[in-house]
Every structure is written in C-alpha cells, then in structure tokens.
Amino acid sequence: MASTGTTRGRNEDRAKVAGGQDNEVKYEAGKTGARKADVKSVGNSRKKIEDKLKE
C-alpha cells in the first residue's frame, strides 16, 4: 500500500528540466522560443531557463 506523503519530491522534480529527456527539453524550448541547445546550456532549473531565455 502506498503511503500518503507530501508532494515535496514532485515539486522539486517539476522545478528541474531533465536534460537527457528530449521531450522535456523540447517543451521548454518551445515555451521560451529558444533552441534545444540553448535550453541545455543554461542548466536544469526551470526558473533560470525561463528568466535567461525570455530576454
């Protein structure tokens, strides 16, 4: 039976982009209007990616 824990792990996971997961990188690239290589070069923090690439 699964325990009913907190959503902490999920929230921490959603705050990052998995660079090895093409679908996540592609989604962020499309959302910011950048290339996939640009998303990977910024790092894995969604906040940093959005701040840096929306400029």
PyRosetta script that sets phi, psi and omega in degrees:
from pyrosetta import init, pose_from_sequence

init()
pose = pose_from_sequence("MASTGTTRGRNEDRAKVAGGQDNEVKYEAGKTGARKADVKSVGNSRKKIEDKLKE")
pose.set_psi(1, 134.9)
pose.set_omega(1, -179.5)
pose.set_phi(2, -75.8)
pose.set_psi(2, 141.5)
pose.set_omega(2, 177.8)
pose.set_phi(3, -83.4)
pose.set_psi(3, 152.4)
pose.set_omega(3, 178.2)
pose.set_phi(4, -97.4)
pose.set_psi(4, 84.7)
pose.set_omega(4, -178.9)
pose.set_phi(5, -91.5)
pose.set_psi(5, -161.8)
pose.set_omega(5, 179.6)
pose.set_phi(6, -88.7)
pose.set_psi(6, 173.6)
pose.set_omega(6, 178.0)
pose.set_phi(7, -97.6)
pose.set_psi(7, 16.4)
pose.set_omega(7, -176.5)
pose.set_phi(8, -56.3)
pose.set_psi(8, -48.0)
pose.set_omega(8, -178.8)
pose.set_phi(9, -61.9)
pose.set_psi(9, -40.8)
pose.set_omega(9, 179.7)
pose.set_phi(10, -65.5)
pose.set_psi(10, -43.2)
pose.set_omega(10, -179.9)
pose.set_phi(11, -64.1)
pose.set_psi(11, -40.6)
pose.set_omega(11, 178.5)
pose.set_phi(12, -66.4)
pose.set_psi(12, -37.7)
pose.set_omega(12, 179.4)
pose.set_phi(13, -67.6)
pose.set_psi(13, -39.4)
pose.set_omega(13, -179.1)
pose.set_phi(14, -70.8)
pose.set_psi(14, -17.8)
pose.set_omega(14, -179.8)
pose.set_phi(15, -80.1)
pose.set_psi(15, -6.5)
pose.set_omega(15, -177.0)
pose.set_phi(16, -123.2)
pose.set_psi(16, 154.2)
pose.set_omega(16, 175.2)
pose.set_phi(17, -108.2)
pose.set_psi(17, 125.5)
pose.set_omega(17, 178.3)
pose.set_phi(18, -79.3)
pose.set_psi(18, 108.3)
pose.set_omega(18, -176.7)
pose.set_phi(19, -62.1)
pose.set_psi(19, -25.9)
pose.set_omega(19, 179.3)
pose.set_phi(20, -83.1)
pose.set_psi(20, -10.9)
pose.set_omega(20, 179.8)
pose.set_phi(21, -96.4)
pose.set_psi(21, 104.4)
pose.set_omega(21, -175.0)
pose.set_phi(22, -57.5)
pose.set_psi(22, -36.2)
pose.set_omega(22, -178.6)
pose.set_phi(23, -66.5)
pose.set_psi(23, -35.8)
pose.set_omega(23, 178.8)
pose.set_phi(24, -70.4)
pose.set_psi(24, -43.0)
pose.set_omega(24, 179.7)
pose.set_phi(25, -65.0)
pose.set_psi(25, -42.6)
pose.set_omega(25, -180.0)
pose.set_phi(26, -63.3)
pose.set_psi(26, -40.8)
pose.set_omega(26, 178.8)
pose.set_phi(27, -62.4)
pose.set_psi(27, -48.1)
pose.set_omega(27, -179.7)
pose.set_phi(28, -65.1)
pose.set_psi(28, -38.4)
pose.set_omega(28, 178.9)
pose.set_phi(29, -63.1)
pose.set_psi(29, -44.0)
pose.set_omega(29, 179.4)
pose.set_phi(30, -66.5)
pose.set_psi(30, -36.8)
pose.set_omega(30, -178.4)
pose.set_phi(31, -68.0)
pose.set_psi(31, -36.7)
pose.set_omega(31, -177.3)
pose.set_phi(32, -96.4)
pose.set_psi(32, -9.6)
pose.set_omega(32, -178.4)
pose.set_phi(33, 76.8)
pose.set_psi(33, 23.6)
pose.set_omega(33, -178.6)
pose.set_phi(34, -108.8)
pose.set_psi(34, 174.6)
pose.set_omega(34, 175.1)
pose.set_phi(35, -85.8)
pose.set_psi(35, 159.0)
pose.set_omega(35, 179.9)
pose.set_phi(36, -61.5)
pose.set_psi(36, -37.7)
pose.set_omega(36, 179.8)
pose.set_phi(37, -63.5)
pose.set_psi(37, -34.7)
pose.set_omega(37, 178.1)
pose.set_phi(38, -66.5)
pose.set_psi(38, -40.7)
pose.set_omega(38, 179.3)
pose.set_phi(39, -62.9)
pose.set_psi(39, -45.0)
pose.set_omega(39, -179.8)
pose.set_phi(40, -65.1)
pose.set_psi(40, -32.7)
pose.set_omega(40, -177.1)
pose.set_phi(41, -72.9)
pose.set_psi(41, -25.8)
pose.set_omega(41, -179.1)
pose.set_phi(42, -74.2)
pose.set_psi(42, -38.5)
pose.set_omega(42, -178.7)
pose.set_phi(43, 133.6)
pose.set_psi(43, -161.9)
pose.set_omega(43, -175.7)
pose.set_phi(44, -110.5)
pose.set_psi(44, 3.8)
pose.set_omega(44, 178.3)
pose.set_phi(45, -84.6)
pose.set_psi(45, 121.7)
pose.set_omega(45, -179.8)
pose.set_phi(46, -59.3)
pose.set_psi(46, -39.7)
pose.set_omega(46, -178.6)
pose.set_phi(47, -63.4)
pose.set_psi(47, -44.8)
pose.set_omega(47, 179.0)
pose.set_phi(48, -63.1)
pose.set_psi(48, -41.4)
pose.set_omega(48, -179.9)
pose.set_phi(49, -62.0)
pose.set_psi(49, -47.7)
pose.set_omega(49, -179.7)
pose.set_phi(50, -64.0)
pose.set_psi(50, -43.4)
pose.set_omega(50, -179.0)
pose.set_phi(51, -65.5)
pose.set_psi(51, -45.2)
pose.set_omega(51, -175.2)
pose.set_phi(52, -71.5)
pose.set_psi(52, -42.2)
pose.set_omega(52, -171.3)
pose.set_phi(53, -90.8)
pose.set_psi(53, -9.1)
pose.set_omega(53, 177.4)
pose.set_phi(54, -86.7)
pose.set_psi(54, -4.3)
pose.set_omega(54, -178.0)
pose.set_phi(55, -66.7)
pose.dump_pdb("model.pdb")
